[in-house]
Amino acid sequence: MTSIWNYSMSIDYTKITSPCYVIDEERFRKNLSFIRQVSEKSGAEIILAFKGFAMWGVFPILKEYISGAAASSVDEARLCYEEIGSQAHTYSPVYKMNEFNSILKYSSHITFNSLAQFNKYSTELQNYPKKISAGLRINPEFSEINHGLYNPCSPGSRLGIIAEDLNGGLPEGIEGLHFHVLFESDSYALEKVLQIVELKFEKFFPQLKWINMGGGHLITAKDYNADHLIKILRRFREKYGLHLILEPGSAFAWETGELVATVEDIIENQGIKTAILDVSFTAHMPDCLEMPYKPKISSATDPVHGKPTYRIGGNSCLSGDVMGDWSFEKELIPGDRIIFLDMIHYTMVKTTTFNGVHHPSIGIWTRDGQFRLIREFGYEDYKNRLS
């Protein structure tokens, strides 16, 4: 099974308001179709993790291909319930007592981060009139994630239960185990993790109905070996007879859209030219500073001697609201469009209105070659976040 294809850029960015996150319906559907094929061939249920992609304006398209989502909070669970029309697979490091009835209402599966959390809410689970499947998040103490900020298996991690803490066995009522130790990873990383999970937790499998293998499966990346993923999922499912669940976030929206921005001014200081845009890295692309990583810009490259080169700056007053240097084919002038590639997953869900800068609009480039504006933001959106 050949993995995802090279995408062509067919969007006419001159027809899009600036700034704006724009998703390409055609590319989005290709990702969804591919994920559905992997699910059908592997026998695993693949659901969307809202933590990576929660653009509910395109959920009518999403629902043509999948039927569920993973939530990490009561609001995400409600979004799944109301906008996808299904109950969520919910996991949170902690649940608040005054929110747990809503968690129960909006969820089909609830995973607990600790034995104490499960014990705290086990009575509510048992007495709830609807059947809800309970699970525990486990920490296999193994991950190939190199970024400490994203590694849930770092020493002293607060996420998940280690094997030695289950020496007394699984509590009555637990039907599943959940691990999440991947980040934009390939199937070979999953294979290594599964070997450790089997070594440490296999003795509990006969008591289970399901295993949730979390997110971080970059299924739609061009070099992802989908055939290998299907093979290891089939083998695991057939060996243990368990229902398998994967909940990627990035894979659904990987390379499906851009952030359209505009050059508003050019500043030169000590030989460095900075193009100031109508977007902010700290407010609208915080993951670029958090990691950090340098996003790609259409028709730009890393600095090349002799070519017009600019540092790109945001429109907030934070001194550090800048990101790297790029070279362009011609000199930039105010009014030029800057197109940041692959900005639909994670970037969108982490945005803020810091400094009162307007949040970029959100839109879709439809299959028939039209731009449709889904949402604009203004003063009330900034004001309503405060008091």
DOKETI-800816 format. One line per field, with one value per residue: residue number from 1; residue in three letters; x, y, z of N, C-alpha, C in turn. Coordinates in steps of 0.05 Angstrom, whole numbers, m for minus. Each point is the difference from the previous one (the first is absolute). Last residue first. Layout:
! DOKETI-800816
vextor <- c(NUM	...)
kolkol <- c(ALA	...)
n.x <- c(X	...)
n.y <- c(Y	...)
n.z <- c(Z	...)
ca.x <- c(X	...)
ca.y <- c(Y	...)
ca.z <- c(Z	...)
c.x <- c(X	...)
c.y <- c(Y	...)
c.z <- c(Z	...)
***
This chain:
! DOKETI-800816
vextor <- c(387	386	385	384	383	382	381	380	379	378	377	376	375	374	373	372	371	370	369	368	367	366	365	364	363	362	361	360	359	358	357	356	355	354	353	352	351	350	349	348	347	346	345	344	343	342	341	340	339	338	337	336	335	334	333	332	331	330	329	328	327	326	325	324	323	322	321	320	319	318	317	316	315	314	313	312	311	310	309	308	307	306	305	304	303	302	301	300	299	298	297	296	295	294	293	292	291	290	289	288	287	286	285	284	283	282	281	280	279	278	277	276	275	274	273	272	271	270	269	268	267	266	265	264	263	262	261	260	259	258	257	256	255	254	253	252	251	250	249	248	247	246	245	244	243	242	241	240	239	238	237	236	235	234	233	232	231	230	229	228	227	226	225	224	223	222	221	220	219	218	217	216	215	214	213	212	211	210	209	208	207	206	205	204	203	202	201	200	199	198	197	196	195	194	193	192	191	190	189	188	187	186	185	184	183	182	181	180	179	178	177	176	175	174	173	172	171	170	169	168	167	166	165	164	163	162	161	160	159	158	157	156	155	154	153	152	151	150	149	148	147	146	145	144	143	142	141	140	139	138	137	136	135	134	133	132	131	130	129	128	127	126	125	124	123	122	121	120	119	118	117	116	115	114	113	112	111	110	109	108	107	106	105	104	103	102	101	100	99	98	97	96	95	94	93	92	91	90	89	88	87	86	85	84	83	82	81	80	79	78	77	76	75	74	73	72	71	70	69	68	67	66	65	64	63	62	61	60	59	58	57	56	55	54	53	52	51	50	49	48	47	46	45	44	43	42	41	40	39	38	37	36	35	34	33	32	31	30	29	28	27	26	25	24	23	22	21	20	19	18	17	16	15	14	13	12	11	10	9	8	7	6	5	4	3	2	1)
kolkol <- c(SER	LEU	ARG	ASN	LYS	TYR	ASP	GLU	TYR	GLY	PHE	GLU	ARG	ILE	LEU	ARG	PHE	GLN	GLY	ASP	ARG	THR	TRP	ILE	GLY	ILE	SER	PRO	HIS	HIS	VAL	GLY	ASN	PHE	THR	THR	THR	LYS	VAL	MET	THR	TYR	HIS	ILE	MET	ASP	LEU	PHE	ILE	ILE	ARG	ASP	GLY	PRO	ILE	LEU	GLU	LYS	GLU	PHE	SER	TRP	ASP	GLY	MET	VAL	ASP	GLY	SER	LEU	CYS	SER	ASN	GLY	GLY	ILE	ARG	TYR	THR	PRO	LYS	GLY	HIS	VAL	PRO	ASP	THR	ALA	SER	SER	ILE	LYS	PRO	LYS	TYR	PRO	MET	GLU	LEU	CYS	ASP	PRO	MET	HIS	ALA	THR	PHE	SER	VAL	ASP	LEU	ILE	ALA	THR	LYS	ILE	GLY	GLN	ASN	GLU	ILE	ILE	ASP	GLU	VAL	THR	ALA	VAL	LEU	GLU	GLY	THR	GLU	TRP	ALA	PHE	ALA	SER	GLY	PRO	GLU	LEU	ILE	LEU	HIS	LEU	GLY	TYR	LYS	GLU	ARG	PHE	ARG	ARG	LEU	ILE	LYS	ILE	LEU	HIS	ASP	ALA	ASN	TYR	ASP	LYS	ALA	THR	ILE	LEU	HIS	GLY	GLY	GLY	MET	ASN	ILE	TRP	LYS	LEU	GLN	PRO	PHE	PHE	LYS	GLU	PHE	LYS	LEU	GLU	VAL	ILE	GLN	LEU	VAL	LYS	GLU	LEU	ALA	TYR	SER	ASP	SER	GLU	PHE	LEU	VAL	HIS	PHE	HIS	LEU	GLY	GLU	ILE	GLY	GLU	PRO	LEU	GLY	GLY	ASN	LEU	ASP	GLU	ALA	ILE	ILE	GLY	LEU	ARG	SER	GLY	PRO	SER	CYS	PRO	ASN	TYR	LEU	GLY	HIS	ASN	ILE	GLU	SER	PHE	GLU	PRO	ASN	ILE	ARG	LEU	GLY	ALA	SER	ILE	LYS	LYS	PRO	TYR	ASN	GLN	LEU	GLU	THR	SER	TYR	LYS	ASN	PHE	GLN	ALA	LEU	SER	ASN	PHE	THR	ILE	HIS	SER	SER	TYR	LYS	LEU	ILE	SER	ASN	PHE	GLU	ASN	MET	LYS	TYR	VAL	PRO	SER	TYR	THR	HIS	ALA	GLN	SER	GLY	ILE	GLU	GLU	TYR	CYS	LEU	ARG	ALA	GLU	ASP	VAL	SER	SER	ALA	ALA	ALA	GLY	SER	ILE	TYR	GLU	LYS	LEU	ILE	PRO	PHE	VAL	GLY	TRP	MET	ALA	PHE	GLY	LYS	PHE	ALA	LEU	ILE	ILE	GLU	ALA	GLY	SER	LYS	GLU	SER	VAL	GLN	ARG	ILE	PHE	SER	LEU	ASN	LYS	ARG	PHE	ARG	GLU	GLU	ASP	ILE	VAL	TYR	CYS	PRO	SER	THR	ILE	LYS	THR	TYR	ASP	ILE	SER	MET	SER	TYR	ASN	TRP	ILE	SER	THR	MET)
n.x <- c(m230	28	m8	m57	33	34	m60	m50	37	14	m4	m47	m26	m21	16	30	36	17	8	m39	10	18	44	m12	17	13	58	65	16	30	47	22	64	m4	m61	13	19	10	m43	31	82	m4	m24	m10	73	66	47	1	9	m7	m12	3	m3	81	94	98	72	30	9	14	30	6	11	m35	m71	m51	m34	40	m12	m101	m86	m63	m13	83	86	92	94	58	55	26	83	93	31	m69	m68	m86	m89	m100	m88	m71	21	14	34	56	10	23	m54	m68	m20	m60	m91	m65	m55	m63	28	95	33	m56	m44	m6	106	108	109	109	115	106	81	0	m94	m102	m109	m105	m114	m84	m24	m59	m48	m47	9	m31	m20	0	75	m20	m75	m24	70	22	m36	m20	m20	m29	m26	m39	m37	21	41	94	57	m27	17	88	29	m30	45	82	m2	m22	67	60	m26	8	82	40	34	m49	m74	m79	m9	37	m15	m14	m76	m57	m25	m75	m60	m80	m54	39	47	77	88	75	92	66	63	98	38	m44	17	79	1	m43	46	49	m48	m23	61	3	m62	11	m12	m27	m12	m28	m32	m94	m78	m79	m77	m95	m78	m28	m46	43	106	99	94	77	81	14	64	80	5	m20	m63	m29	29	58	114	97	75	m30	m65	m61	32	6	61	92	40	24	m52	m21	m30	m35	m38	m99	m100	m116	m113	m103	m115	m116	m105	m111	m117	m90	m47	60	51	93	65	15	55	94	67	80	67	55	72	77	62	36	m17	m94	m85	m98	m83	m77	m40	m45	m45	57	47	m46	m4	76	31	14	74	95	91	103	64	m53	m64	m84	m61	m102	m100	m61	m23	52	m2	m28	52	92	24	3	78	68	m5	28	96	62	m32	m20	m68	m66	m38	39	m2	m65	1	56	m35	m50	50	46	m3	46	103	80	100	71	m38	m77	m3	m47	m8	m4	2	26	20	52	m27	m60	37	51	m46	m31	59	10	m64	7	63	m26	m58	37	34	m62	m35	58	15	37	13	31	12	m20	m65	m16	11	88	46	m23	20	33	91	28	45	35	m20	m14	14	m10	m6)
n.y <- c(791	m76	m40	48	74	m17	m17	74	57	m53	m81	m79	m91	m58	13	m32	m8	m62	m76	m92	m53	65	59	55	55	79	90	50	60	93	58	27	m30	m103	m80	m109	m115	m98	m62	4	m45	m96	m33	47	40	m15	71	111	94	112	94	111	94	65	m36	m60	m46	m85	m94	m36	m38	m1	m13	0	21	68	54	26	82	33	43	m33	m37	m63	m34	m41	15	m4	13	m8	m34	m23	m79	m55	m48	m59	m1	17	m4	m33	m32	m59	m11	m22	m25	m24	m2	70	69	m19	m13	71	61	72	65	21	28	68	68	59	29	33	m11	29	6	31	53	68	26	22	m28	m1	m27	m44	m105	m92	m108	m106	m110	m107	m115	m100	m61	m55	m24	m83	m35	34	m40	m108	m95	m116	m107	m111	m99	m106	m94	m38	m20	47	94	28	m4	66	82	9	11	84	65	m4	36	94	70	104	86	81	30	m18	m45	14	m11	28	m18	m79	m93	m68	m94	m77	m65	m59	m63	m54	46	15	m29	48	80	18	m27	36	89	19	m13	66	78	m2	12	88	49	m15	43	107	107	88	m11	m77	m54	m30	m83	m64	m87	m54	m31	6	m19	m39	4	m39	m37	m3	42	89	72	m15	28	103	87	107	99	68	m10	m21	m23	m11	m19	49	81	89	71	m23	m37	m73	m100	m97	m70	m60	m26	m17	33	10	16	m39	m16	m25	11	9	m2	42	37	21	m27	m30	70	53	m35	6	76	10	m65	13	58	m33	m51	49	47	m23	m6	m25	m8	22	108	86	3	m4	77	64	m10	30	90	33	m43	m7	m50	m23	m21	m27	m44	m53	m21	21	6	38	64	83	84	m1	m57	21	74	m10	m31	63	52	m38	m42	m44	m70	m52	m47	m44	m39	6	23	72	74	78	78	60	55	89	77	m7	m10	m33	m59	m29	m32	m59	m99	m87	m106	m111	m115	m100	m72	3	37	76	83	48	51	85	72	43	64	87	60	44	74	85	49	48	82	79	86	92	93	106	121	49	m49	m41	m13	m6	m85	m94	m110	m94	m70	m107	m94	m107	m93	m88	m104	m105	m109)
n.z <- c(629	m86	m86	m60	m55	m88	m68	m32	m68	m89	m89	m75	m67	m76	m112	m101	m111	m93	m68	9	79	84	83	98	103	88	48	70	87	48	78	93	68	6	m16	m31	m29	m23	m64	m93	m25	m11	m95	m82	m61	m85	m61	m23	m58	m27	m68	m23	18	25	m29	m29	m72	m54	m1	102	107	115	117	112	70	84	82	89	49	21	m20	m87	m91	m52	m66	m60	m63	m93	m105	m114	m57	m2	63	61	84	11	m49	m62	m45	65	100	99	106	92	110	115	66	11	m63	m69	25	4	m67	5	69	0	m86	m64	m85	m76	m27	m24	m27	m1	m15	24	9	69	3	m56	m32	m49	m7	m11	m43	9	3	16	19	m25	m26	m4	41	82	63	44	57	89	79	39	45	3	35	4	46	18	1	m10	m78	m79	m5	m20	m89	m60	0	m44	m95	m37	m5	m72	m83	m14	5	m19	m39	m23	74	56	86	98	110	93	82	58	28	51	19	42	48	93	61	m31	m4	66	0	m55	14	m9	m86	m76	m24	m47	m93	m52	m28	m80	m81	m27	m49	m91	m59	0	39	53	93	89	76	57	33	59	23	41	50	114	83	89	12	m15	40	61	m28	m46	3	m49	m94	m22	m29	m35	m12	45	3	18	m66	m101	m71	m58	m71	m47	24	m17	m93	m58	m13	0	85	94	86	9	35	m2	21	5	m6	m19	m46	7	m4	46	74	90	79	3	m6	75	67	m10	12	56	m21	m76	9	42	m49	m87	m81	m59	m78	m55	m82	m43	12	27	88	76	24	49	93	49	34	90	45	m51	m44	m50	m65	m88	m89	m63	m92	m35	m53	m83	m70	m29	43	96	59	5	51	93	39	14	78	82	m6	m56	m90	m102	m79	m93	m84	m113	m93	m22	61	m11	m41	52	61	m5	57	85	31	56	16	57	83	m7	m44	m56	m34	m32	16	m41	m64	m87	m86	4	28	m61	m64	25	m3	m82	m26	36	m38	m78	7	15	m73	m51	36	46	72	56	69	7	7	m67	m87	m99	m97	m39	m2	m50	m10	m13	15	16	44	17	49	72	15	m33	6)
ca.x <- c(m22	10	19	m15	m11	22	14	m15	3	4	4	17	m1	m15	8	m23	6	m10	18	m6	7	m18	1	5	m16	2	m25	m5	5	m23	2	m24	5	20	m4	m10	2	16	m12	m26	3	13	0	m28	m7	m6	m10	12	m16	18	m11	6	m22	m26	m11	m28	m3	0	9	m21	7	m7	4	19	6	14	m20	7	25	21	22	m3	m12	m29	m9	m29	m10	m15	m4	m13	m29	m6	17	18	16	19	20	22	18	m2	m15	6	m20	m3	6	m11	16	0	19	26	15	16	17	m13	m29	m7	10	20	m4	m25	m25	m20	m27	m22	m26	m20	3	26	16	29	18	27	22	m11	22	8	7	5	m7	21	m7	m26	4	27	2	m25	m3	14	m10	18	m12	21	m8	22	m7	m9	m29	m12	13	m6	m29	m6	13	m14	m26	5	10	m23	m19	12	m2	m27	m4	m11	18	7	26	m3	m8	m1	4	28	5	5	28	2	25	12	m15	m7	m22	m25	m16	m26	m14	m15	m28	m7	18	m5	m27	3	16	m17	m16	18	8	m22	0	21	m10	m6	17	6	m3	11	28	5	26	6	25	19	m4	17	m13	m24	m24	m18	m20	m24	7	m23	m23	4	m7	21	6	m2	m20	m26	m24	m17	1	24	14	m16	6	m21	m26	m9	m7	25	m4	21	m9	17	26	19	26	25	24	22	27	21	23	24	25	11	m19	m10	m28	m17	0	m16	m28	m10	m24	m16	m14	m20	m21	m15	m19	11	29	10	26	14	24	m5	21	11	m20	m15	18	1	m26	0	m2	m23	m26	m12	m28	m18	17	11	22	10	19	29	12	6	m24	4	8	m18	m28	m4	2	m25	m19	5	m8	m29	m13	18	m2	12	22	6	m23	4	22	m3	m19	13	17	m18	m8	3	m14	m26	m14	m28	m17	16	23	m5	7	14	m16	17	m16	2	m20	13	18	m14	m18	18	10	m22	m2	23	m4	m21	9	20	m14	m12	22	10	m19	m7	4	m17	6	m21	11	25	5	m4	m29	m9	2	6	m15	m19	m12	3	m22	8	10	m13	m8	17	m17)
ca.y <- c(8	14	m18	m21	9	8	m25	m16	11	28	6	23	15	m14	9	5	4	24	23	13	m17	m22	1	m25	m5	m29	m12	m3	m28	m16	m3	9	28	16	28	18	29	12	m4	13	29	10	m17	m7	15	m21	m27	m20	m24	m21	m22	m27	m10	m2	27	2	16	28	5	1	14	m13	15	m8	m28	m2	m8	m25	2	m17	16	6	26	1	9	3	m11	14	m16	16	3	13	24	m5	22	9	m21	11	15	m5	21	5	m8	21	m9	17	m24	m20	9	5	m25	m3	m23	m16	m3	m6	m27	m1	m23	5	m10	m3	4	m16	8	m22	m18	m12	8	m8	15	m11	20	26	18	22	25	21	26	20	28	6	13	3	26	7	m15	13	27	21	26	20	28	19	22	26	2	5	m14	m29	m5	5	m21	m25	2	m4	m27	m19	6	m10	m30	m9	m27	m18	m23	m12	10	13	m19	19	m17	1	15	29	6	25	15	19	0	25	13	m16	1	11	m16	m22	0	9	m10	m28	m3	7	m21	m24	5	m1	m28	m14	9	m15	m26	m20	m24	0	28	7	5	21	12	22	14	7	m16	10	20	m10	3	21	m7	m11	m27	m18	10	m9	m28	m18	m18	m29	m12	m1	9	15	m8	12	m21	m8	m28	m18	12	m4	26	14	29	11	16	m2	10	m22	12	m12	7	13	m9	14	m18	14	m15	m8	m18	15	7	m24	m17	15	m2	m27	2	23	m6	m20	13	17	m17	m13	3	13	m11	19	m12	m29	m20	4	4	m24	m20	7	m8	m29	m4	15	m11	16	8	0	m6	25	m3	22	m15	1	4	m25	m16	m25	6	18	m8	m26	6	12	m22	m16	15	m1	18	3	26	m2	18	5	4	m12	m19	m19	m21	m20	m15	m14	m27	m20	9	m13	19	3	11	7	16	28	13	26	23	24	24	18	m8	m10	m22	m24	m10	m12	m25	m20	m9	m18	m25	m15	m10	m21	m25	m11	m13	m23	m22	m9	m28	m11	m29	m21	m27	m3	22	m6	1	27	14	28	22	10	25	24	18	28	11	24	22	23	24)
ca.z <- c(17	23	13	14	25	19	6	19	27	5	29	5	25	21	26	17	28	12	m5	m26	m22	m6	m30	m15	m24	m7	m8	m29	m8	m10	m29	m15	m9	14	m8	20	m4	21	26	4	0	24	24	8	25	20	m7	17	3	10	16	m9	m16	13	5	11	24	m5	m27	m20	m25	m25	m24	m21	m6	m25	m19	m12	m15	12	11	28	5	6	26	0	25	20	24	20	m4	m25	m5	m22	m12	19	8	15	m18	m29	m13	m28	m20	m20	m27	m22	m6	22	20	m13	0	24	m6	m21	4	28	7	22	19	14	m12	22	m11	13	m8	0	m23	m1	23	m3	18	m1	2	6	9	m18	14	m19	13	5	m2	m13	m26	m9	m14	m14	m25	m22	m4	m9	1	m4	m5	0	m17	12	m2	26	22	m2	4	28	16	m4	13	29	7	m2	22	25	0	9	m11	20	4	m25	m9	m26	m21	m23	m24	m9	m25	1	m5	m15	5	m19	m25	m14	15	1	m24	5	19	m13	6	27	20	4	12	29	12	5	23	24	4	13	27	13	10	m20	m2	m29	m9	m27	4	m20	1	m19	7	m20	m24	m21	m16	m12	16	m10	m21	13	10	m5	16	27	4	m7	22	m3	m19	13	m15	17	28	14	14	24	7	m10	4	27	11	9	m3	m17	m22	m24	7	m5	m8	10	m16	14	m5	15	3	m8	2	m26	m14	m23	3	4	m24	m20	8	m8	m17	8	25	m5	m15	18	15	24	0	24	9	18	13	m2	m5	m27	m21	m3	m12	m28	m11	m7	m29	m10	9	22	m5	24	23	11	19	16	15	m3	26	14	4	m15	m28	m14	3	m14	m28	m9	m1	m24	m23	m2	19	23	14	26	6	28	17	26	0	m22	8	16	m19	m19	10	m21	m24	m2	m17	10	m21	m23	8	m2	26	m1	6	0	m1	23	20	24	m5	m11	20	20	m12	0	28	6	m15	13	26	m6	m7	25	15	m16	2	m28	m5	m21	m3	0	1	15	19	29	6	m3	25	m9	12	m20	11	m17	m4	0	m25	m11	19	m2	0)
c.x <- c(3	m24	9	18	m12	m12	23	14	m14	1	4	1	19	m3	m18	10	m26	9	m10	15	m6	10	m14	1	8	m18	5	m28	m5	9	m23	2	m25	3	18	m7	m12	0	15	m11	m26	3	18	0	m27	m6	m6	m13	16	m17	23	m12	6	m22	m26	m8	m29	m4	2	12	m23	10	m7	2	19	7	12	m20	7	25	21	24	m7	m9	m30	m10	m30	m4	m12	m7	m11	m30	m7	15	19	18	15	18	22	18	1	m18	10	m20	m7	5	31	19	3	21	27	16	18	16	m12	m30	m9	9	23	m8	m24	m27	m20	m26	m21	m27	m20	3	26	15	29	18	26	22	m12	22	8	4	9	m11	22	m6	m26	1	28	4	m25	m6	11	m14	20	m13	26	m11	22	m8	m11	m31	m15	12	m6	m30	m7	11	m16	m27	2	9	m23	m18	12	m3	m27	m6	m10	17	9	25	1	m6	m3	6	30	4	6	29	0	27	14	m18	m12	m24	m25	m19	m29	m17	m16	m29	m10	16	m7	m27	3	16	m17	m15	18	7	m23	4	21	m9	m8	19	9	m5	14	29	3	29	5	25	22	m1	17	m14	m24	m24	m16	m22	m24	6	m25	m23	1	m8	22	11	2	m21	m25	m25	m18	m1	26	14	m15	4	m23	m27	m12	m6	25	m3	24	m13	20	29	20	24	24	22	20	27	23	24	23	26	10	m18	m12	m30	m19	m1	m18	m30	m13	m27	m18	m16	m22	m23	m17	m20	13	30	10	25	12	22	m11	19	12	m20	m14	19	m1	m27	m5	m3	m24	m27	m9	m28	m15	18	8	22	15	14	30	12	5	m24	7	6	m18	m29	m4	1	m27	m20	5	m9	m30	m12	18	0	10	24	6	m24	5	20	m6	m18	13	15	m21	m8	2	m16	m28	m16	m28	m16	17	24	m4	5	17	m19	18	m19	0	m20	13	19	m13	m17	18	9	m22	m1	22	m5	m21	11	19	m15	m11	22	10	m17	m10	7	m19	13	m22	m3	26	7	m6	m30	m8	0	9	m16	m18	m13	6	m24	12	18	m7	m11	18)
c.y <- c(30	7	11	m21	m23	7	5	m26	m17	7	30	6	24	18	m13	7	6	3	26	26	13	m16	m25	7	m26	m5	m30	m12	m2	m28	m18	m2	11	28	18	27	15	30	13	m3	14	30	12	m18	m8	12	m17	m27	m20	m24	m19	m21	m27	m7	m3	29	0	15	29	5	m3	16	m17	19	m2	m29	1	m11	m25	1	m16	17	5	28	0	7	5	m17	17	m17	18	4	12	26	m9	20	10	m24	14	19	m5	22	5	m9	22	m14	5	m22	m20	9	4	m26	m7	m24	m21	m5	m8	m28	0	m24	8	m6	m5	8	m18	12	m23	m21	m16	11	m9	18	m15	22	27	16	20	26	22	23	19	30	6	11	5	26	9	m14	12	27	22	27	16	28	21	19	26	3	3	m16	m30	m7	3	m22	m26	3	m3	m27	m20	5	m12	m30	m10	m27	m20	m25	m16	13	13	m15	18	m17	0	12	29	7	24	10	17	m5	24	12	m18	m2	10	m17	m23	m4	7	m12	m29	m3	5	m23	m24	3	m4	m29	m13	9	m16	m26	m18	m23	2	29	6	9	20	9	20	13	6	m18	12	23	m11	2	24	m7	m13	m28	m17	9	m9	m29	m19	m15	m30	m15	m3	10	18	m9	11	m21	m8	m29	m18	11	m4	27	14	30	10	18	m3	7	m23	15	m12	7	15	m12	16	m18	17	m15	m10	m18	16	8	m23	m16	15	m3	m27	1	23	m6	m20	14	16	m18	m14	0	18	m14	22	m15	m28	m22	m1	2	m26	m18	6	m10	m29	m2	15	m11	16	8	1	m8	28	m9	21	m22	m4	7	m27	m18	m25	3	18	m7	m25	7	10	m23	m14	16	m3	18	m1	28	m5	18	7	8	m14	m23	m19	m24	m24	m16	m13	m28	m20	10	m11	20	1	14	9	17	30	9	25	24	25	24	17	m11	m11	m24	m26	m13	m15	m26	m21	m11	m20	m27	m18	m12	m22	m26	m12	m15	m25	m25	m7	m29	m11	m27	m21	14	m6	25	m4	4	29	17	27	25	12	23	22	17	27	12	25	22	25)
c.z <- c(8	18	27	13	16	27	19	7	21	29	3	29	m1	24	21	28	15	29	10	m4	m27	m25	m10	m30	m13	m24	m6	m5	m30	m8	m9	m30	m14	m13	16	m13	24	m1	23	28	7	1	22	25	12	27	24	m5	17	8	9	19	m12	m19	15	2	9	26	m7	m27	m20	m23	m24	m24	m24	m5	m29	m20	m14	m17	14	10	30	7	3	28	1	25	22	25	22	m5	m28	m6	m21	m13	24	9	16	m15	m30	m10	m29	m21	m20	m27	3	m6	22	20	m14	1	24	m8	m20	4	28	4	20	18	17	m13	22	m14	12	m7	0	m22	m1	24	m5	18	m3	0	4	12	m21	16	m20	17	10	m2	m15	m28	m11	m16	m16	m27	m25	m3	m9	m1	m4	m8	2	m22	11	m1	26	23	m1	6	29	18	m3	15	30	9	0	24	25	0	11	m14	20	3	m25	m10	m27	m26	m24	m24	m7	m28	m4	m3	m18	9	m21	m24	m15	14	1	m24	6	19	m12	8	28	23	5	14	30	13	7	26	24	5	16	29	14	13	m23	m8	m29	m6	m27	3	m23	4	m23	11	m21	m25	m21	m16	m15	19	m8	m20	14	9	m5	19	29	9	m9	24	0	m15	17	m13	17	29	13	16	26	8	m7	6	28	13	11	m5	m15	m21	m24	6	m4	m11	13	m19	17	m7	13	5	m11	5	m27	m17	m23	1	3	m26	m20	8	m7	m15	9	25	m6	m14	19	12	24	1	23	10	17	15	m3	m9	m28	m23	m5	m16	m30	m10	m7	m30	m12	7	25	m10	26	23	10	19	16	16	m1	27	13	4	m17	m30	m17	0	m17	m29	m9	m3	m26	m25	m4	21	24	13	29	4	29	18	27	1	m23	5	15	m21	m17	10	m23	m23	m7	m16	9	m22	m24	8	m3	29	1	3	1	m4	25	21	25	m3	m10	22	20	m12	1	28	6	m14	13	25	m6	m5	26	15	m14	2	m28	m4	m20	m1	2	27	16	16	30	6	m2	25	m12	10	m20	13	m20	m7	4	m22	m16	18	0)
***
